[in-house]
Amino acid sequence: MTTLSCVEWALRAGGWRLRIEAHAPGVFRLRCGPGAWLEPGKPTLRAQRQADMLLARQEAVGEMECQAAAAGGWRLTQGDAALEIGGADANLRLFRGDQCVARAHLPVQPSGEGAGAVWPLAWALEPDEGLYGLGETQGSLDRRGERLVSDAPEDRSLPLAWSPRGWGAHVNTLDRVEHDLAADGSYAVRTRGEGLDLFLFVGEPSEILNQYTALTGRAGQPNLWPMGVWLDQAPGQSAESSLQQIRSLRSQGMALDALVLADPAILGFQADKPVFEWSDRVPNWRGFAAAAAALDVHLAGSCIPGVLQGTPLFEEWEDRGWLLCDADGNPWICSGTPASGGRPFGLLDLTHRDAARLWTERHLQAVEEGLDAPVCQAQFALPDEVEARGGETGAVLRTAYPHLARRALFDAVAGPRTPQEGVMLSRDLFPGVQRFAWQQGPDVSNGWDGYAATLRAALSVGNSGVAVQTHRLGNSGRPTDALTPELYLRWLAMGVFSANFSFQGLPALMPDAFDADTRALIAHWLQWRYRLLPYVAGIIDDAVRTGLPVQRSMAQAYPADADAHVWDTQYLLGPALLVAPVMQSGGVTEVYLPKGDAWWDLSTGWRYEGGTRWTVRPGLDTLPVFGREGHMLCLGPTAQHTGEINSARILEEVWMFGMPEHNPVVMRNKIRVMQMQGSSYIKGLEGLRILPSEGLEVKRRGAEVRISRAR
């Protein structure tokens, strides 16, 4: 069978088929299996829900040509991308133009039968070829040498793998996928299931991320306050003491927008009724929420997707079948988490529509009572025998459950709004996680190693399709002796030039713990954060359209510059800024400026050619940040919280890096750049202060600004 978007082969007796679709430009979908698996008829409700978890776009939208390949087999071409397949087995070759960028071996017959079948796929890698994505790591961003299992929570795995050579792959399943990158010269993938569903991508990494997130879903644009500074309450700290910390910061000129209440959960089901009650840690929630609102502080707090064991409600829901059960039909008991205060509880079966709807509705009520963002960790190491009402068990249930929990909470905070503005916080990773804002960073040590770990974690999930992962400035649960003023300020500066970060409420980790000079520098960096908000918000808005992360690794942003890939603690913040955080004590660091662009130092205004390496000595009030030539940086006013920012006048100043060639990334503003006769004409800069690069001059013409060479 052949159409403009699909080619299909009959493989052997029994109705087995291989189907390849031009799913989107540069994207091939390969499915192999029994005909009954490929075309099951009208899908069951369970099958449709699982398909919706995996793909936001089911239908193929591309077109391709099919012809015989010169080396035998068949060549499928769409634009610059081509897939050759042929031989006794399905040997795959991906092409970008005339260059073969990837080769793989895929037996068309799996080992085993039915749902227990195992499909082995082996990619041949070049000796110097890096492989990126596949979830969160605190080590090297190049994942070669690792072994990962998709449903093992400790592996922090995500489905997408890609190479700077110009190809990527994604196995589309909720079942177990094993990634073995430890062997020399190969990348082995083993996936389980009756059939194989594999997406292949050809193109630049940025285009691969674009197509992958268009396929699997993207988060909406949150409102402005989540991009302000956060404070994580210390364990055991009272609500009033946290508000007092915020008042103290504000009195010292330090900005802050949100407070995350510490575990245990701030709300949960009553013992005998399916309604929420606020924790007695906040005896007067309404009064506390009103006091926070008076300070323009938004509140977040954790919850558990379950009901405490030994309560009448537990017994009632056991009778209703609303809890996940073990092999004997008894509720599976989680032994306790920080959110439950260590108390055992039964997990709500979120595959049950009534249970999921109730959990969403209760959180919607909590949002109406002043909870701005729920926090939930729902990635449990569920034993294979645990089963949901819909029949999900094993790896499928372990993968699907955190998605169901995140979806239910996102519906509570964002579903009632148009557009869907809202965030819920979680560390959970699962296929499709990038649909939901906001991803939390890891708990790390309070030393230089911890600082590097949180940065690499954010860059690695960005390589995997997650647009936003935040950072914690320190860890309340670890010794604080190593967190010197120098490290604190370097960590803070990186957090300012990131998606976002949070202070830790432990007194030893608060700005008040440091001397007056250090506190003045902290206030300096927080002013920078709020001036950057229009740009950071614009990057997140851009992610809604492109799927690109806020912090972009060098391998993702500059795949053709192999020298740049080893600089895995440098990153692009959006399209316009290169950030090179200082990662060791002493104040001396090296910076590599990637090839293909010229760069302007934000601190000095000096211009540097790309492909060069420099040793710099930034003071504690300076971070090595370079503007990309042809781009602009739009800055807003300083503020103590986002409530002080006039949404109608969010911009104050524009910095230009050479002659403007690109429209700036900025929230809720339409600024357009046009070139003509060696000059740039820009609309939308009315009332803004403009700082051109050296050698350029600014002339205003009513609503239009002309940038030209100085005479």
N, C-alpha and C positions, 0 to 999 in steps of 0.2 A: 504493500500500500504506500502511495506517495502523494503528498499534497504540498502546497507552498510552505507549510509550517511543520510538516510531520512526515517521517519516513519510518516504515515498519517492515521487519523481516520475520518470517516464521523460522524458528530455530531447529526444532526437532519434534518428534511425535509427542502427542500429549497436549498440543496447543500452546507450547511455549513461544513467546515472542520477544523481540527486541524492538523498542520504539524510541526514536530520537526526535525531539521537537526543537525548533528554533524558538526558545521560550521568550527571549528578548534580545536586542542587539548585543552580540558578543556572549550570549548565554545559551548553552545547549542543555536540554534535560534528557537524560538517558534512563529509561525504565526497562527492566528485564524481568520476566517472570511468567507464570501461567496466564493464559488468557483470562481466566476467571478473576485473577488478581488485578490485571490491567483494566478490565471492564467489569466491575462487580455488579452492574445494574444500579438501581437506586441505592445510594449509600444509606446505611443506618445512621441514626442520630449520633451514636457514639463515634462512628467513623468520620462523620462530617465535623464534629467538634474537634477531633484529633487533627484532621486536615487543616482546620482553621487555626489551630495552635501553631502549626508549622509554617503555613503560607498565608500571606495577606493577599497575594494575587495568584489565583489558580490557573487562569487561562494563559495559553501561549499567545504572544503578541508579535513575534518575529516572523520573518520569511527567510527561506534558504534555497539554494540550488543543490541538487544531488547529481553527481556524475561519477563515473569510474575513476579511481585513483591510479596514478601512473605506476605505483608500487604494488598494485592489486588492492582489492577491496573497494571501498567507496569514500568519496570526499564530499562532505557537506559544508557549504560555504554560505556565510552571511556577512557581507561587507568585507572587512579586513580579517575576520576570524574564520577559521576553518577547523573541522574535525575530520580526521581520516580514521576509518575503522575497517578492519578486515583480517583475514587469516583464519586459521582453524578456530582460534579463540578471538575474543573481541579485543584485539590489540589496538590501543587508542593512541593517536598522535594529534596534539593540538598545535595549530599554526596561528601565528600573528603575522600577516603578510606572507612573505616567503620563508620566514624563520620558524622552525619547529621549536616551540617553547616548552613542550612537555610530552613525555611518553609514559604509557601505563599498560600493564597487563591485567586483563579481567577475564577469567574463565566465565563462560556464559552459563555454566551449570554450577550451582553452589554445592557445598558438602552438606548432607542432611536433607530433610524434607520438611515442607510446611513451614510453620512459624519458627521452627528450630533451625532452619537452614542458615548457613554461614557463607557470606560472600567475601572472598579475599580480593583485594585490589592493591596492586603494587606499582608505585610511581618510581621511575628511574630519575635520580637527581644528579645534577652536575657536581663535581667535587667542591666547587666554591659557591654552590647555590644555597641561599638561605630560605627557610620556610617560616612564615609568620602567621599570626592569628591563633586559633585553637583555644582561646580563653585567656585567663589571667595567670601571669607568672610574675614572681618577684626577682627572677634572675634574668638571663639573657633573653632578649626579645626574639631571637632566632631560636625556634623550638627544636632544632635538630639535636638528637641525643636523648630525647625524652620519650616516655611511654605514658599515654593518657587513656582513661576509660571514661566515656561520656556520662555515665550515671553514678560515678564515684564522687560524692560531694567534695572530698579533699583534693581532687584533681583540678577543680575549677575550670572545667572544659566547656568550650563552645564549638559549634560545628565547622566554621569556615577556616580553611587553610589557603594561603596564597604565597606566591613566589614573586620577587621583584622581576623575574624574567618575563612575567606577563600572563600568568595563569593562576586559577584558583579552583577549588573543589569543595563541595558541600554535600554530605549524605543526608537526605531528607527523611528523617525517621525519629520517632520518640524512643525506639528501642536502642539497645546497646551498640555503640560504635567504639572500636578500639583503634587507637592511633599509635603506631610504633615507628618512631623516628630515630631509634637508637642504632640501627644497622648502617654501615657505611654504604653510601651510594643509593639508598632507597628509602621510600616512605610507604610503609605497609598499613593498609586500612582493612579491618575486618568488621563487617556489620551483619546483624542478624535480621531475619525476616523472610517471609515467603517470596518476596520479590525485592529487587534493588531499585532505589530511586536516587539518582545521582545528578547533581547540577554541576556543570563545567563552565568556567568563566575564562574569557580571553580579554586582555586589555591591561592598562595601567592599574596599579593597586587602587587608586582613587575611583576609577570606573568600576572595578570589581566590587568595592564597598558600596558604591551607588546602586549597582544592579542587585547585589545581595540584600541590601536593606529595602529596596523597592519590592523585592520578592517576598521577604520574610516580615516586613513591617517596620515602621519608624514611630518614634514618640512624637507627640504634638508639642507645640511651643508652650512652655510654662509661662506664668506671669513673672513679673520682675523680682518680687521679694526673695524667691529661692536663690537668686544670684548674689544676694547680699551675704554678709558674714554670718556664720552659725556658731553657736556655743553648745557643746555637749555637756550636760549636767554630770557632775561627778557622782559615783555610787554613794548612796546614803545622804546626799546633799538635800536640804529642804528646798521647797519651791521658793520661799521668800529669800533664802540666801542666794539663789540663782538670780532672782530679780535684782538683788542688791549688787551682785557682781556686774550686771548689765548697767545699772545706774552709775557704778564706779567707773566703768569703761567710758561711758558717755561723758562723764564729768572731766575725763582726761582727753577728750577729743577723739576717742576711738569708736568707730562705727560698728554696728551689729544689728542683725535683722531677725534672727530665729534662734529658738532654744529647743534642744532635743532633750526631753526628760529621760532620766536614766532608767534602766531596768530595776525592779520588775515592771511588768506591763502597767500602764497608767489606767487602763480600763479593761474590763472583762465581764463575762456573763455572771449574773447573780446566781447564787447556789441553787435556787429553786424556780427561777423564771428566765425565759429566753430574752432578757433585756440586759443592757449594759449598765454597769455602775462604775463610778470613778474610784480609783484607789484611795484608801484612807491616808496615803502619803500626802494627798492634797485634800484636806478636810472640807474646804470650801472651793470646789472647782470653779463655780461661776464667778466668785470673787477673784480668784487667781487669774482666770481668763480675762476678766475685765481689767485687772491691773496690768497684765501683759499687753492688752490692746491699747491701754493708755500710753504705754511706752512704744507703741508701734512695733511690738515683738510678736512674731508668729510662733506657734507652739507645735511641736511634733512629739509623739510618744509611741511606745511599742504596744503590740497586742499579740495574742497567740491564737492561731486558727483552731481552737479546741475548747474543751470544757474540763474543769478539774475533776480528777477521779474522786469518788466518794461523796459526790454531791447528788441531791435528788435530780438535778437537771441531767447529769451524766447518765443516770439510770433511765430517765425518760427518753433520752436520745438513743441510748442503746436499744430500747424497745422499738423505736421508730426506724432504726437502721440508718441513722445519720452519722455514724462514726465508722472509720476504717476498721476492718476486722482482720483477725488472724485466721489461720487455716481451720481452726475449730469453730469459727463464727463468733468468737468473743472480741470485744473491742481491743485493738492494739493500743498499748499504753506507752506513751513517751515518758521516759524516766524523769524528765524535767529539763528545763532550759533556763538561762538567765531571765528571760521574759516571764516565765512562770514562777520565778522565785525558787527554782529547784523542785517545785511540787509536780508530781506526775499528773498527766492529763491525757484524755483521748482526743484524737485528731478528727476534726470535722471532715466528713466525706464531701469534698467540694465538687465531686462529679455529680452529686445529688443536687438537682436544680433548686429545690426548696431550701436546702441547707446553705448553699452558696448565696441565694437571694437574701436569706435572713442575715447572713454575715455582712453582706453589702449594705443592707438597709440599716443595720445597727451602726455601722461606721458612718453612714450618711448622717444619721442623727448626731453622732459625736462631732462630725465636722460642723454641723449647724450650732453645736454648743461650744465651739471654739477650738477644736483640734484641727489644725491646718494641714498636717501631714502625718498619716499613720506610718509606723515603722514595723516591719514584720520580717522575720527570718523563718522561712518555711521549707528549707531544703534539708530533709531528714534522710538518714541512712535507713530507709524502710527495708525490712527483711523481705526476701522473695515471696514468702507466703502471705504477706499482707495484701488484702484485696479491697478494691473499691466496688461500689454498687454497680458501676458500669462494666465491671469485669477487668479493669486495669489492674495489673500486678507487676512485680519485678521491676525491670529497668524502665518500662513504660510509665509506671506509676511514680517512680522516683523522679523521672524527668518531667512528667506532666504536673505533679502536685504543686511545685513552687510557681509554675505558670498560672494555675487556677487561682492560687492565693493572691498573686500580684494583680491578676485581672479583676478579681472581686474588689480589691481595695482601690485600684485605679478607677473603677466604675463609681466608687463612693466619692472620691475627691474630684474627679474630672468629668465623669459621665454626665452629670446634670448641666455642665457648662458648654456653651458654644462660642468660640472654639473650646476644645477640651484642654483647659488650662488647669494644671494641678500636678502635685508630686506626691509620691509615696517612696519611702526609703527602704532599701534592702541590700543585702550582700548576695542574694541568691543569683546563680547563673544557670541558664537553661536556654534551649533554642527559642528565639523570639524575644529574649530579655530586652533587646534594644527598643521594643515598642513602649516601654514604661519608664518614665523618669521617676526616680533619680537613683543612680547606682552609688552605693557607699564604698569607700576604700577600705583596705585591710587594717587590722590592728597590727602595729609594728613596734619595734623597740624604740627607745628614746635616744638613739645615737645616730651617727652618720649613716650606718647601714640601714636603719629603719627609714630614714629620709629617702635614701636611694630606692628602697623596696616599694614605698608607696608611689613614687614617681614611675617606676617600671611597671607596676601593676596597672596604673592608669593608661600608660602607653600601650600595654599589651591588650587590654580590653578594647581600646580604640582600634587596634589592628584587627579586632574580631567583630567590629560592627557596632560597638556600644559607644554612643556619642559622648556621654557624660559619666565620669567617675570622679568622686570627690576625694579629698585628702583630710586626714586627721592630723592636726599639729600636735604630735605627741600621743602618749597612751597613758591613761590614768591607772592602768593595771600593771605597769612596769616601773622599775626603778628610774628615778629622774636625774640621778647624779650626772649623767653624761650630757644632759641637755644644757649646754653652755649658752650664754647670750649670743655668741657668734652663730652656733648651729640653729638656734631659735630664729634668728633673723634671716638666715639663708633659707630655712624651711618655709618661713612665712612669705618671703619674696616669691618663691616658687608657687606657693598656694595662691598668692594674689594673681599671678599670671597663669592661671589654670581655670578649669571649669568652676571649681569652688573648693572651700576648705572650711574646717571648723576648729575653733579653740576648744581646749579641754578644761572643764570646770574645776579640776583639782587645783587647789591654790598654788602648788609648786609649778604648775604648767600655765598659769595665767600671766598676762602681762604685768600684773601687780607684783609678781615674784622677782622682778628685775629692777635694776637701778634706773635713775631718772633718765640718763642718756639713752639707755636701751628702750625705755618706754617711749621716748620721743621718736626714736626710729620706728617703733611699732606703729605709732600714730601716722608717721610718714607713709608707711606701706599701706595702711588701711585707707588713707586718702587716695592712693593710687588705685586700690581695688574699686572704689566707688566711681572714680573717673573712668575706669575701664568698662563699667557695666554696659554702656550702649554697644561696645564692640563685642564683649563676651555674649551678650544677649543676641546680637546679630549672628555670631557663629552658631549658637544653638538653633536659632531660626533657620540658618543655612543648612543645618543637619537635617531638618525636617524635609528639605528638598533634595539633598544630595547624599545623606547618610554618612557624611564625613565627620570624624570626631573633633572635639574641641582641641585636644592635645594630639598632634599628629607626629608619629615617629619619623625619623629620617628615612628609613627604608620605604615607608608608605608615601612620603612626600617627594622623595628623590630616588626612585628605583634605579635610574640609570647611572647614578653616582655611587659606585661601590665604596668609595672612600668614606662617604657619609654614613653608611650603614653601621659602622663600628661605634659611632658616637650616639650610643643608645640612651643617654640621659639628656641629650638635646632634643628639641621638638619645635614644630611650628605651632603657635597658638593661632588657630584660624589660618587664613591665607596670607596675612600681612606681616606677622611678627615671628622671628626666629628667637627662641629663648634658650639660653645656655646656662642653667643653674650652676652655682658654685657648689661642688659636691664633696669638698674636703676642707679641712681647716687650713688657715694660713693666708687666705685672701688672694691666692694665685691660682688661676685656672687657664685651661686652653680651650679655644673655640675653633670649630671648623665651620667655614661658610660655604655652603654647597655650591656646586657648579651650576651654571645656567642662569644665575641671577646676580645682580649687584646688591649690596647691603649697606644700609645707613645706620650707624650707631646712634641709638636714641639718646645716649648720654653726651656725646661729643658733636654729633652732626657730621662726623667724618664718613666718607664713602669708601667701601672696600669691594674689590672684585671677588666673585665667587671662585671656589676651588682653592681657597687660601686658608692657612692655619695661623692662629694668633695666640700669643700669651698675653693675658690681661690681668690687671690687679684691681678689681672693683672694690670700692669701699662698702661698708655695711649698709649704706643708703643707696647702693647701686646694684643692679642686676644686669649682666650682659644680655641686652635685648637689641635686635637689629631689625630695621624695617626693610621690607622687600621692595626693591625698586619698581616703580610703576603703581604702587599701592598707596593708600591713605589710611591714617589712624584717626578715627573720630572719638573724641573724649567728652565726657559729661562733667557735671559739677561735682565738687566734694560734697559729702552728705554724711549724716550720722545714721541714717537708715533710708531705705528706698521710699518711705512715705514722704520724705522731704523733696523728692525729685519730681519736678513738674513733667508729667507724661507728654504734655504738649511742647515742652522745650527740654528734651532729654540731652541735647547736644550743646556744647559750649565752645569747643575748639577743634581744629583739624590740623594734623601734622602730615606733611607730604614728603614722600621718599622719592626724590627725583620727579620727573614729569609724570603726572597722573595718567594712567592708561586703563585702570580697572575701576568699576563702580565699587565704592567702599562697602564693607560688611558692617551694617549698623542696624540696630533694632528700630522698627517703626518709622523709618525715614526713607524717602525716595530721593536719593542723590544720584545724578546721572552724569557720566563723564563722556565727552565726545572729543575726538581729535580732528583737527583741520589745519592744514598749512603750517605744521610744526608747533601748534599750540593746542592746549587742552581747554575745552569750554565745559564748565560744570554748572549744573542747575541744582538748587536745593541747599545752598550754603548761606542763605539769608541770615544775617545777624551773627554769624559765627566768626570767631577769630581764626585767621588762617596763617599757618607757619610754613612757608615754602622752603624747599631745600636751597642750599647755596647755589647761586647762579640763576635762580628763577625769580620772576616778579609777578605780582598779583594786580590785576586790574578788574574792578567791579563794573558791571554794565547792567544796572538794575538788578534783576533776579538772577543774572548770569555772572559767573566769575571766569575770567580768562587768565590762564597760567601760561607764560611764555618765557623765553630766554631773556635774561636781563641784558639791557643794551649798555 
